[in-house]
Amino acid sequence: MCKCAEGFHCDSDQSRAVQALESKGQVMLDTIAKLDFKLNETNSMLDLYRDLTMTDLRTIEKLHARIEQLHNNLIESEWKPA
């Protein structure tokens, strides 16, 4: 019986071990690719949410400015000297 490397007794054992490691490596690469896709998808959703939020904030600021303007107009019309 030959001893190719510690713990391995023939080329077929080494070959099976290498194939198992390659298979596990491929599974890990596939998992990383899926996680990367999900991360990109999540980042896209966050970008969209940020854009919508900024649009909402600008709308709120415009509405607030208009309410202040209307309020000031109302005060001026009520307190105008006769």
PDB file with one MODEL, atoms N, CA, C and O in Angstrom:
MODEL        1
ATOM      1  N   MET A   1       0.855  -1.172   0.000  1.00  0.00           N
ATOM      2  CA  MET A   1       0.000   0.000   0.000  1.00  0.00           C
ATOM      3  C   MET A   1       0.900   1.234   0.000  1.00  0.00           C
ATOM      4  O   MET A   1       1.775   1.367   0.856  1.00  0.00           O
ATOM      5  N   CYS A   2       0.684   2.141  -0.966  1.00  0.00           N
ATOM      6  CA  CYS A   2       1.488   3.356  -1.036  1.00  0.00           C
ATOM      7  C   CYS A   2       0.869   4.428  -0.158  1.00  0.00           C
ATOM      8  O   CYS A   2      -0.328   4.412   0.130  1.00  0.00           O
ATOM      9  N   LYS A   3       1.707   5.352   0.255  1.00  0.00           N
ATOM     10  CA  LYS A   3       1.200   6.449   1.080  1.00  0.00           C
ATOM     11  C   LYS A   3       1.579   7.744   0.366  1.00  0.00           C
ATOM     12  O   LYS A   3       2.731   8.174   0.422  1.00  0.00           O
ATOM     13  N   CYS A   4       0.583   8.383  -0.322  1.00  0.00           N
ATOM     14  CA  CYS A   4       0.852   9.568  -1.132  1.00  0.00           C
ATOM     15  C   CYS A   4       1.011  10.814  -0.282  1.00  0.00           C
ATOM     16  O   CYS A   4       1.896  11.632  -0.532  1.00  0.00           O
ATOM     17  N   ALA A   5       0.180  10.957   0.696  1.00  0.00           N
ATOM     18  CA  ALA A   5       0.227  12.111   1.598  1.00  0.00           C
ATOM     19  C   ALA A   5      -0.367  11.660   2.914  1.00  0.00           C
ATOM     20  O   ALA A   5      -1.058  10.643   2.973  1.00  0.00           O
ATOM     21  N   GLU A   6      -0.109  12.394   3.944  1.00  0.00           N
ATOM     22  CA  GLU A   6      -0.600  11.983   5.250  1.00  0.00           C
ATOM     23  C   GLU A   6      -2.116  11.801   5.223  1.00  0.00           C
ATOM     24  O   GLU A   6      -2.847  12.716   4.843  1.00  0.00           O
ATOM     25  N   GLY A   7      -2.576  10.653   5.615  1.00  0.00           N
ATOM     26  CA  GLY A   7      -3.997  10.364   5.661  1.00  0.00           C
ATOM     27  C   GLY A   7      -4.562   9.827   4.363  1.00  0.00           C
ATOM     28  O   GLY A   7      -5.711   9.385   4.342  1.00  0.00           O
ATOM     29  N   PHE A   8      -3.795   9.846   3.268  1.00  0.00           N
ATOM     30  CA  PHE A   8      -4.265   9.346   1.978  1.00  0.00           C
ATOM     31  C   PHE A   8      -3.448   8.119   1.596  1.00  0.00           C
ATOM     32  O   PHE A   8      -2.226   8.109   1.743  1.00  0.00           O
ATOM     33  N   HIS A   9      -4.123   7.088   1.107  1.00  0.00           N
ATOM     34  CA  HIS A   9      -3.431   5.844   0.799  1.00  0.00           C
ATOM     35  C   HIS A   9      -3.371   5.532  -0.684  1.00  0.00           C
ATOM     36  O   HIS A   9      -2.697   4.586  -1.091  1.00  0.00           O
ATOM     37  N   CYS A  10      -4.066   6.312  -1.494  1.00  0.00           N
ATOM     38  CA  CYS A  10      -3.967   6.096  -2.934  1.00  0.00           C
ATOM     39  C   CYS A  10      -4.442   7.339  -3.664  1.00  0.00           C
ATOM     40  O   CYS A  10      -5.072   8.220  -3.080  1.00  0.00           O
ATOM     41  N   ASP A  11      -4.129   7.392  -4.947  1.00  0.00           N
ATOM     42  CA  ASP A  11      -4.497   8.548  -5.758  1.00  0.00           C
ATOM     43  C   ASP A  11      -6.002   8.760  -5.815  1.00  0.00           C
ATOM     44  O   ASP A  11      -6.454   9.901  -5.906  1.00  0.00           O
ATOM     45  N   SER A  12      -6.787   7.691  -5.763  1.00  0.00           N
ATOM     46  CA  SER A  12      -8.238   7.844  -5.853  1.00  0.00           C
ATOM     47  C   SER A  12      -8.784   8.555  -4.615  1.00  0.00           C
ATOM     48  O   SER A  12      -9.731   9.334  -4.724  1.00  0.00           O
ATOM     49  N   ASP A  13      -8.197   8.296  -3.424  1.00  0.00           N
ATOM     50  CA  ASP A  13      -8.618   9.021  -2.219  1.00  0.00           C
ATOM     51  C   ASP A  13      -8.325  10.509  -2.354  1.00  0.00           C
ATOM     52  O   ASP A  13      -9.155  11.351  -2.011  1.00  0.00           O
ATOM     53  N   GLN A  14      -7.147  10.818  -2.852  1.00  0.00           N
ATOM     54  CA  GLN A  14      -6.776  12.226  -3.045  1.00  0.00           C
ATOM     55  C   GLN A  14      -7.691  12.875  -4.072  1.00  0.00           C
ATOM     56  O   GLN A  14      -8.138  14.008  -3.893  1.00  0.00           O
ATOM     57  N   SER A  15      -7.961  12.160  -5.130  1.00  0.00           N
ATOM     58  CA  SER A  15      -8.812  12.683  -6.191  1.00  0.00           C
ATOM     59  C   SER A  15     -10.217  12.977  -5.666  1.00  0.00           C
ATOM     60  O   SER A  15     -10.788  14.024  -5.968  1.00  0.00           O
ATOM     61  N   ARG A  16     -10.775  12.047  -4.875  1.00  0.00           N
ATOM     62  CA  ARG A  16     -12.110  12.267  -4.304  1.00  0.00           C
ATOM     63  C   ARG A  16     -12.099  13.460  -3.344  1.00  0.00           C
ATOM     64  O   ARG A  16     -13.040  14.253  -3.316  1.00  0.00           O
ATOM     65  N   ALA A  17     -11.029  13.575  -2.562  1.00  0.00           N
ATOM     66  CA  ALA A  17     -10.932  14.698  -1.619  1.00  0.00           C
ATOM     67  C   ALA A  17     -10.855  16.023  -2.364  1.00  0.00           C
ATOM     68  O   ALA A  17     -11.494  16.998  -1.970  1.00  0.00           O
ATOM     69  N   VAL A  18     -10.080  16.061  -3.433  1.00  0.00           N
ATOM     70  CA  VAL A  18      -9.960  17.286  -4.233  1.00  0.00           C
ATOM     71  C   VAL A  18     -11.306  17.627  -4.869  1.00  0.00           C
ATOM     72  O   VAL A  18     -11.713  18.788  -4.875  1.00  0.00           O
ATOM     73  N   GLN A  19     -11.992  16.627  -5.400  1.00  0.00           N
ATOM     74  CA  GLN A  19     -13.305  16.865  -6.007  1.00  0.00           C
ATOM     75  C   GLN A  19     -14.301  17.380  -4.974  1.00  0.00           C
ATOM     76  O   GLN A  19     -15.105  18.264  -5.271  1.00  0.00           O
ATOM     77  N   ALA A  20     -14.249  16.828  -3.759  1.00  0.00           N
ATOM     78  CA  ALA A  20     -15.161  17.285  -2.697  1.00  0.00           C
ATOM     79  C   ALA A  20     -14.872  18.738  -2.336  1.00  0.00           C
ATOM     80  O   ALA A  20     -15.796  19.528  -2.146  1.00  0.00           O
ATOM     81  N   LEU A  21     -13.599  19.090  -2.241  1.00  0.00           N
ATOM     82  CA  LEU A  21     -13.234  20.477  -1.941  1.00  0.00           C
ATOM     83  C   LEU A  21     -13.645  21.419  -3.066  1.00  0.00           C
ATOM     84  O   LEU A  21     -14.143  22.517  -2.820  1.00  0.00           O
ATOM     85  N   GLU A  22     -13.432  20.977  -4.301  1.00  0.00           N
ATOM     86  CA  GLU A  22     -13.847  21.804  -5.438  1.00  0.00           C
ATOM     87  C   GLU A  22     -15.355  22.005  -5.437  1.00  0.00           C
ATOM     88  O   GLU A  22     -15.840  23.100  -5.721  1.00  0.00           O
ATOM     89  N   SER A  23     -16.092  20.956  -5.121  1.00  0.00           N
ATOM     90  CA  SER A  23     -17.551  21.046  -5.065  1.00  0.00           C
ATOM     91  C   SER A  23     -17.987  22.027  -3.973  1.00  0.00           C
ATOM     92  O   SER A  23     -18.854  22.872  -4.193  1.00  0.00           O
ATOM     93  N   LYS A  24     -17.370  21.902  -2.793  1.00  0.00           N
ATOM     94  CA  LYS A  24     -17.701  22.834  -1.709  1.00  0.00           C
ATOM     95  C   LYS A  24     -17.319  24.257  -2.087  1.00  0.00           C
ATOM     96  O   LYS A  24     -18.040  25.204  -1.772  1.00  0.00           O
ATOM     97  N   GLY A  25     -16.188  24.406  -2.759  1.00  0.00           N
ATOM     98  CA  GLY A  25     -15.767  25.730  -3.213  1.00  0.00           C
ATOM     99  C   GLY A  25     -16.766  26.331  -4.196  1.00  0.00           C
ATOM    100  O   GLY A  25     -17.063  27.524  -4.134  1.00  0.00           O
ATOM    101  N   GLN A  26     -17.282  25.506  -5.101  1.00  0.00           N
ATOM    102  CA  GLN A  26     -18.261  25.985  -6.073  1.00  0.00           C
ATOM    103  C   GLN A  26     -19.556  26.393  -5.383  1.00  0.00           C
ATOM    104  O   GLN A  26     -20.168  27.399  -5.742  1.00  0.00           O
ATOM    105  N   VAL A  27     -19.972  25.606  -4.387  1.00  0.00           N
ATOM    106  CA  VAL A  27     -21.172  25.954  -3.618  1.00  0.00           C
ATOM    107  C   VAL A  27     -20.968  27.301  -2.933  1.00  0.00           C
ATOM    108  O   VAL A  27     -21.872  28.136  -2.911  1.00  0.00           O
ATOM    109  N   MET A  28     -19.781  27.507  -2.376  1.00  0.00           N
ATOM    110  CA  MET A  28     -19.490  28.784  -1.714  1.00  0.00           C
ATOM    111  C   MET A  28     -19.509  29.936  -2.720  1.00  0.00           C
ATOM    112  O   MET A  28     -20.045  31.005  -2.425  1.00  0.00           O
ATOM    113  N   LEU A  29     -18.933  29.729  -3.891  1.00  0.00           N
ATOM    114  CA  LEU A  29     -18.943  30.770  -4.927  1.00  0.00           C
ATOM    115  C   LEU A  29     -20.372  31.082  -5.376  1.00  0.00           C
ATOM    116  O   LEU A  29     -20.723  32.245  -5.574  1.00  0.00           O
ATOM    117  N   ASP A  30     -21.189  30.049  -5.534  1.00  0.00           N
ATOM    118  CA  ASP A  30     -22.587  30.254  -5.918  1.00  0.00           C
ATOM    119  C   ASP A  30     -23.335  31.037  -4.836  1.00  0.00           C
ATOM    120  O   ASP A  30     -24.125  31.931  -5.139  1.00  0.00           O
ATOM    121  N   THR A  31     -23.077  30.691  -3.577  1.00  0.00           N
ATOM    122  CA  THR A  31     -23.719  31.399  -2.465  1.00  0.00           C
ATOM    123  C   THR A  31     -23.298  32.857  -2.438  1.00  0.00           C
ATOM    124  O   THR A  31     -24.128  33.742  -2.230  1.00  0.00           O
ATOM    125  N   ILE A  32     -22.021  33.113  -2.647  1.00  0.00           N
ATOM    126  CA  ILE A  32     -21.518  34.498  -2.677  1.00  0.00           C
ATOM    127  C   ILE A  32     -22.178  35.264  -3.815  1.00  0.00           C
ATOM    128  O   ILE A  32     -22.557  36.423  -3.641  1.00  0.00           O
ATOM    129  N   ALA A  33     -22.318  34.634  -4.973  1.00  0.00           N
ATOM    130  CA  ALA A  33     -22.957  35.300  -6.118  1.00  0.00           C
ATOM    131  C   ALA A  33     -24.415  35.641  -5.797  1.00  0.00           C
ATOM    132  O   ALA A  33     -24.891  36.722  -6.145  1.00  0.00           O
ATOM    133  N   LYS A  34     -25.125  34.718  -5.131  1.00  0.00           N
ATOM    134  CA  LYS A  34     -26.519  34.977  -4.757  1.00  0.00           C
ATOM    135  C   LYS A  34     -26.611  36.116  -3.746  1.00  0.00           C
ATOM    136  O   LYS A  34     -27.476  36.986  -3.850  1.00  0.00           O
ATOM    137  N   LEU A  35     -25.705  36.096  -2.764  1.00  0.00           N
ATOM    138  CA  LEU A  35     -25.702  37.162  -1.758  1.00  0.00           C
ATOM    139  C   LEU A  35     -25.358  38.507  -2.390  1.00  0.00           C
ATOM    140  O   LEU A  35     -25.932  39.532  -2.022  1.00  0.00           O
ATOM    141  N   ASP A  36     -24.435  38.507  -3.329  1.00  0.00           N
ATOM    142  CA  ASP A  36     -24.066  39.743  -4.024  1.00  0.00           C
ATOM    143  C   ASP A  36     -25.260  40.288  -4.802  1.00  0.00           C
ATOM    144  O   ASP A  36     -25.510  41.493  -4.799  1.00  0.00           O
ATOM    145  N   PHE A  37     -25.998  39.396  -5.470  1.00  0.00           N
ATOM    146  CA  PHE A  37     -27.192  39.808  -6.205  1.00  0.00           C
ATOM    147  C   PHE A  37     -28.215  40.419  -5.252  1.00  0.00           C
ATOM    148  O   PHE A  37     -28.786  41.472  -5.532  1.00  0.00           O
ATOM    149  N   LYS A  38     -28.441  39.740  -4.114  1.00  0.00           N
ATOM    150  CA  LYS A  38     -29.406  40.245  -3.128  1.00  0.00           C
ATOM    151  C   LYS A  38     -28.956  41.591  -2.569  1.00  0.00           C
ATOM    152  O   LYS A  38     -29.780  42.479  -2.353  1.00  0.00           O
ATOM    153  N   LEU A  39     -27.662  41.745  -2.335  1.00  0.00           N
ATOM    154  CA  LEU A  39     -27.136  43.014  -1.830  1.00  0.00           C
ATOM    155  C   LEU A  39     -27.369  44.126  -2.841  1.00  0.00           C
ATOM    156  O   LEU A  39     -27.792  45.221  -2.472  1.00  0.00           O
ATOM    157  N   ASN A  40     -27.098  43.856  -4.104  1.00  0.00           N
ATOM    158  CA  ASN A  40     -27.340  44.856  -5.147  1.00  0.00           C
ATOM    159  C   ASN A  40     -28.825  45.194  -5.247  1.00  0.00           C
ATOM    160  O   ASN A  40     -29.196  46.356  -5.409  1.00  0.00           O
ATOM    161  N   GLU A  41     -29.669  44.167  -5.147  1.00  0.00           N
ATOM    162  CA  GLU A  41     -31.115  44.371  -5.185  1.00  0.00           C
ATOM    163  C   GLU A  41     -31.556  45.240  -3.998  1.00  0.00           C
ATOM    164  O   GLU A  41     -32.368  46.151  -4.161  1.00  0.00           O
ATOM    165  N   THR A  42     -31.026  44.958  -2.824  1.00  0.00           N
ATOM    166  CA  THR A  42     -31.350  45.728  -1.626  1.00  0.00           C
ATOM    167  C   THR A  42     -30.871  47.168  -1.762  1.00  0.00           C
ATOM    168  O   THR A  42     -31.587  48.102  -1.402  1.00  0.00           O
ATOM    169  N   ASN A  43     -29.664  47.345  -2.278  1.00  0.00           N
ATOM    170  CA  ASN A  43     -29.147  48.703  -2.482  1.00  0.00           C
ATOM    171  C   ASN A  43     -30.021  49.482  -3.459  1.00  0.00           C
ATOM    172  O   ASN A  43     -30.258  50.674  -3.263  1.00  0.00           O
ATOM    173  N   SER A  44     -30.499  48.823  -4.501  1.00  0.00           N
ATOM    174  CA  SER A  44     -31.387  49.485  -5.461  1.00  0.00           C
ATOM    175  C   SER A  44     -32.686  49.912  -4.785  1.00  0.00           C
ATOM    176  O   SER A  44     -33.193  51.008  -5.027  1.00  0.00           O
ATOM    177  N   MET A  45     -33.217  49.036  -3.935  1.00  0.00           N
ATOM    178  CA  MET A  45     -34.456  49.366  -3.217  1.00  0.00           C
ATOM    179  C   MET A  45     -34.214  50.529  -2.255  1.00  0.00           C
ATOM    180  O   MET A  45     -35.064  51.409  -2.122  1.00  0.00           O
ATOM    181  N   LEU A  46     -33.069  50.536  -1.592  1.00  0.00           N
ATOM    182  CA  LEU A  46     -32.748  51.634  -0.676  1.00  0.00           C
ATOM    183  C   LEU A  46     -32.580  52.949  -1.438  1.00  0.00           C
ATOM    184  O   LEU A  46     -33.010  54.002  -0.966  1.00  0.00           O
ATOM    185  N   ASP A  47     -31.957  52.885  -2.612  1.00  0.00           N
ATOM    186  CA  ASP A  47     -31.829  54.093  -3.441  1.00  0.00           C
ATOM    187  C   ASP A  47     -33.201  54.632  -3.835  1.00  0.00           C
ATOM    188  O   ASP A  47     -33.443  55.838  -3.773  1.00  0.00           O
ATOM    189  N   LEU A  48     -34.093  53.735  -4.239  1.00  0.00           N
ATOM    190  CA  LEU A  48     -35.449  54.144  -4.613  1.00  0.00           C
ATOM    191  C   LEU A  48     -36.167  54.746  -3.416  1.00  0.00           C
ATOM    192  O   LEU A  48     -36.811  55.788  -3.538  1.00  0.00           O
ATOM    193  N   TYR A  49     -36.062  54.098  -2.258  1.00  0.00           N
ATOM    194  CA  TYR A  49     -36.694  54.613  -1.039  1.00  0.00           C
ATOM    195  C   TYR A  49     -36.147  55.997  -0.695  1.00  0.00           C
ATOM    196  O   TYR A  49     -36.909  56.898  -0.342  1.00  0.00           O
ATOM    197  N   ARG A  50     -34.824  56.166  -0.797  1.00  0.00           N
ATOM    198  CA  ARG A  50     -34.202  57.466  -0.518  1.00  0.00           C
ATOM    199  C   ARG A  50     -34.739  58.536  -1.485  1.00  0.00           C
ATOM    200  O   ARG A  50     -35.067  59.647  -1.068  1.00  0.00           O
ATOM    201  N   ASP A  51     -34.822  58.195  -2.752  1.00  0.00           N
ATOM    202  CA  ASP A  51     -35.337  59.145  -3.741  1.00  0.00           C
ATOM    203  C   ASP A  51     -36.780  59.531  -3.431  1.00  0.00           C
ATOM    204  O   ASP A  51     -37.141  60.706  -3.493  1.00  0.00           O
ATOM    205  N   LEU A  52     -37.601  58.536  -3.098  1.00  0.00           N
ATOM    206  CA  LEU A  52     -39.000  58.822  -2.766  1.00  0.00           C
ATOM    207  C   LEU A  52     -39.096  59.660  -1.497  1.00  0.00           C
ATOM    208  O   LEU A  52     -39.914  60.577  -1.413  1.00  0.00           O
ATOM    209  N   THR A  53     -38.266  59.347  -0.519  1.00  0.00           N
ATOM    210  CA  THR A  53     -38.269  60.096   0.735  1.00  0.00           C
ATOM    211  C   THR A  53     -37.863  61.542   0.488  1.00  0.00           C
ATOM    212  O   THR A  53     -38.466  62.465   1.035  1.00  0.00           O
ATOM    213  N   MET A  54     -36.840  61.734  -0.336  1.00  0.00           N
ATOM    214  CA  MET A  54     -36.406  63.103  -0.641  1.00  0.00           C
ATOM    215  C   MET A  54     -37.511  63.863  -1.374  1.00  0.00           C
ATOM    216  O   MET A  54     -37.726  65.048  -1.122  1.00  0.00           O
ATOM    217  N   THR A  55     -38.201  63.187  -2.269  1.00  0.00           N
ATOM    218  CA  THR A  55     -39.321  63.823  -2.976  1.00  0.00           C
ATOM    219  C   THR A  55     -40.404  64.206  -1.971  1.00  0.00           C
ATOM    220  O   THR A  55     -40.948  65.309  -2.029  1.00  0.00           O
ATOM    221  N   ASP A  56     -40.717  63.293  -1.050  1.00  0.00           N
ATOM    222  CA  ASP A  56     -41.713  63.579  -0.022  1.00  0.00           C
ATOM    223  C   ASP A  56     -41.278  64.758   0.844  1.00  0.00           C
ATOM    224  O   ASP A  56     -42.090  65.625   1.168  1.00  0.00           O
ATOM    225  N   LEU A  57     -40.005  64.792   1.217  1.00  0.00           N
ATOM    226  CA  LEU A  57     -39.512  65.902   2.043  1.00  0.00           C
ATOM    227  C   LEU A  57     -39.616  67.233   1.312  1.00  0.00           C
ATOM    228  O   LEU A  57     -40.004  68.239   1.905  1.00  0.00           O
ATOM    229  N   ARG A  58     -39.275  67.243   0.037  1.00  0.00           N
ATOM    230  CA  ARG A  58     -39.382  68.480  -0.747  1.00  0.00           C
ATOM    231  C   ARG A  58     -40.844  68.919  -0.839  1.00  0.00           C
ATOM    232  O   ARG A  58     -41.145  70.109  -0.743  1.00  0.00           O
ATOM    233  N   THR A  59     -41.745  67.963  -1.022  1.00  0.00           N
ATOM    234  CA  THR A  59     -43.170  68.286  -1.087  1.00  0.00           C
ATOM    235  C   THR A  59     -43.647  68.852   0.241  1.00  0.00           C
ATOM    236  O   THR A  59     -44.385  69.838   0.270  1.00  0.00           O
ATOM    237  N   ILE A  60     -43.230  68.232   1.343  1.00  0.00           N
ATOM    238  CA  ILE A  60     -43.610  68.725   2.673  1.00  0.00           C
ATOM    239  C   ILE A  60     -43.068  70.127   2.892  1.00  0.00           C
ATOM    240  O   ILE A  60     -43.772  70.989   3.418  1.00  0.00           O
ATOM    241  N   GLU A  61     -41.818  70.366   2.493  1.00  0.00           N
ATOM    242  CA  GLU A  61     -41.240  71.707   2.647  1.00  0.00           C
ATOM    243  C   GLU A  61     -42.025  72.741   1.844  1.00  0.00           C
ATOM    244  O   GLU A  61     -42.272  73.846   2.329  1.00  0.00           O
ATOM    245  N   LYS A  62     -42.417  72.391   0.627  1.00  0.00           N
ATOM    246  CA  LYS A  62     -43.204  73.311  -0.200  1.00  0.00           C
ATOM    247  C   LYS A  62     -44.561  73.588   0.445  1.00  0.00           C
ATOM    248  O   LYS A  62     -45.012  74.732   0.503  1.00  0.00           O
ATOM    249  N   LEU A  63     -45.210  72.514   0.932  1.00  0.00           N
ATOM    250  CA  LEU A  63     -46.503  72.690   1.583  1.00  0.00           C
ATOM    251  C   LEU A  63     -46.370  73.543   2.842  1.00  0.00           C
ATOM    252  O   LEU A  63     -47.218  74.396   3.107  1.00  0.00           O
ATOM    253  N   HIS A  64     -45.320  73.318   3.608  1.00  0.00           N
ATOM    254  CA  HIS A  64     -45.095  74.097   4.816  1.00  0.00           C
ATOM    255  C   HIS A  64     -44.893  75.575   4.479  1.00  0.00           C
ATOM    256  O   HIS A  64     -45.451  76.448   5.144  1.00  0.00           O
ATOM    257  N   ALA A  65     -44.105  75.848   3.458  1.00  0.00           N
ATOM    258  CA  ALA A  65     -43.878  77.235   3.041  1.00  0.00           C
ATOM    259  C   ALA A  65     -45.178  77.881   2.585  1.00  0.00           C
ATOM    260  O   ALA A  65     -45.436  79.044   2.895  1.00  0.00           O
ATOM    261  N   ARG A  66     -45.992  77.139   1.857  1.00  0.00           N
ATOM    262  CA  ARG A  66     -47.279  77.675   1.385  1.00  0.00           C
ATOM    263  C   ARG A  66     -48.220  77.940   2.563  1.00  0.00           C
ATOM    264  O   ARG A  66     -48.919  78.954   2.578  1.00  0.00           O
ATOM    265  N   ILE A  67     -48.245  77.035   3.556  1.00  0.00           N
ATOM    266  CA  ILE A  67     -49.092  77.244   4.739  1.00  0.00           C
ATOM    267  C   ILE A  67     -48.635  78.476   5.500  1.00  0.00           C
ATOM    268  O   ILE A  67     -49.457  79.273   5.951  1.00  0.00           O
ATOM    269  N   GLU A  68     -47.317  78.633   5.643  1.00  0.00           N
ATOM    270  CA  GLU A  68     -46.795  79.829   6.320  1.00  0.00           C
ATOM    271  C   GLU A  68     -47.194  81.096   5.568  1.00  0.00           C
ATOM    272  O   GLU A  68     -47.577  82.095   6.177  1.00  0.00           O
ATOM    273  N   GLN A  69     -47.102  81.046   4.239  1.00  0.00           N
ATOM    274  CA  GLN A  69     -47.476  82.198   3.423  1.00  0.00           C
ATOM    275  C   GLN A  69     -48.958  82.526   3.610  1.00  0.00           C
ATOM    276  O   GLN A  69     -49.317  83.689   3.794  1.00  0.00           O
ATOM    277  N   LEU A  70     -49.811  81.516   3.563  1.00  0.00           N
ATOM    278  CA  LEU A  70     -51.244  81.733   3.754  1.00  0.00           C
ATOM    279  C   LEU A  70     -51.536  82.249   5.164  1.00  0.00           C
ATOM    280  O   LEU A  70     -52.386  83.120   5.349  1.00  0.00           O
ATOM    281  N   HIS A  71     -50.834  81.715   6.145  1.00  0.00           N
ATOM    282  CA  HIS A  71     -51.001  82.171   7.522  1.00  0.00           C
ATOM    283  C   HIS A  71     -50.613  83.644   7.649  1.00  0.00           C
ATOM    284  O   HIS A  71     -51.338  84.439   8.248  1.00  0.00           O
ATOM    285  N   ASN A  72     -49.472  83.991   7.085  1.00  0.00           N
ATOM    286  CA  ASN A  72     -49.026  85.391   7.128  1.00  0.00           C
ATOM    287  C   ASN A  72     -50.010  86.308   6.403  1.00  0.00           C
ATOM    288  O   ASN A  72     -50.288  87.411   6.873  1.00  0.00           O
ATOM    289  N   ASN A  73     -50.536  85.860   5.267  1.00  0.00           N
ATOM    290  CA  ASN A  73     -51.530  86.658   4.535  1.00  0.00           C
ATOM    291  C   ASN A  73     -52.783  86.870   5.378  1.00  0.00           C
ATOM    292  O   ASN A  73     -53.357  87.959   5.387  1.00  0.00           O
ATOM    293  N   LEU A  74     -53.202  85.823   6.085  1.00  0.00           N
ATOM    294  CA  LEU A  74     -54.380  85.902   6.937  1.00  0.00           C
ATOM    295  C   LEU A  74     -54.141  86.891   8.083  1.00  0.00           C
ATOM    296  O   LEU A  74     -54.998  87.719   8.390  1.00  0.00           O
ATOM    297  N   ILE A  75     -52.971  86.792   8.705  1.00  0.00           N
ATOM    298  CA  ILE A  75     -52.653  87.716   9.801  1.00  0.00           C
ATOM    299  C   ILE A  75     -52.629  89.158   9.291  1.00  0.00           C
ATOM    300  O   ILE A  75     -53.172  90.055   9.935  1.00  0.00           O
ATOM    301  N   GLU A  76     -52.005  89.377   8.141  1.00  0.00           N
ATOM    302  CA  GLU A  76     -51.931  90.733   7.582  1.00  0.00           C
ATOM    303  C   GLU A  76     -53.318  91.275   7.262  1.00  0.00           C
ATOM    304  O   GLU A  76     -53.593  92.452   7.496  1.00  0.00           O
ATOM    305  N   SER A  77     -54.200  90.421   6.727  1.00  0.00           N
ATOM    306  CA  SER A  77     -55.527  90.902   6.356  1.00  0.00           C
ATOM    307  C   SER A  77     -56.384  91.187   7.604  1.00  0.00           C
ATOM    308  O   SER A  77     -57.237  92.074   7.571  1.00  0.00           O
ATOM    309  N   GLU A  78     -56.169  90.456   8.687  1.00  0.00           N
ATOM    310  CA  GLU A  78     -56.935  90.675   9.907  1.00  0.00           C
ATOM    311  C   GLU A  78     -56.430  91.875  10.684  1.00  0.00           C
ATOM    312  O   GLU A  78     -57.229  92.554  11.330  1.00  0.00           O
ATOM    313  N   TRP A  79     -55.176  92.156  10.651  1.00  0.00           N
ATOM    314  CA  TRP A  79     -54.589  93.204  11.474  1.00  0.00           C
ATOM    315  C   TRP A  79     -54.256  94.476  10.674  1.00  0.00           C
ATOM    316  O   TRP A  79     -53.544  95.354  11.161  1.00  0.00           O
ATOM    317  N   LYS A  80     -54.760  94.558   9.484  1.00  0.00           N
ATOM    318  CA  LYS A  80     -54.510  95.728   8.646  1.00  0.00           C
ATOM    319  C   LYS A  80     -55.276  96.921   9.244  1.00  0.00           C
ATOM    320  O   LYS A  80     -56.471  96.821   9.521  1.00  0.00           O
ATOM    321  N   PRO A  81     -54.583  98.036   9.435  1.00  0.00           N
ATOM    322  CA  PRO A  81     -55.301  99.215   9.959  1.00  0.00           C
ATOM    323  C   PRO A  81     -56.413  99.646   9.023  1.00  0.00           C
ATOM    324  O   PRO A  81     -56.259  99.632   7.802  1.00  0.00           O
ATOM    325  N   ALA A  82     -57.497 100.016   9.593  1.00  0.00           N
ATOM    326  CA  ALA A  82     -58.667 100.429   8.798  1.00  0.00           C
ATOM    327  C   ALA A  82     -58.568 101.871   8.360  1.00  0.00           C
ATOM    328  O   ALA A  82     -59.467 102.375   7.686  1.00  0.00           O
TER     329      ALA A  82
ENDMDL
END
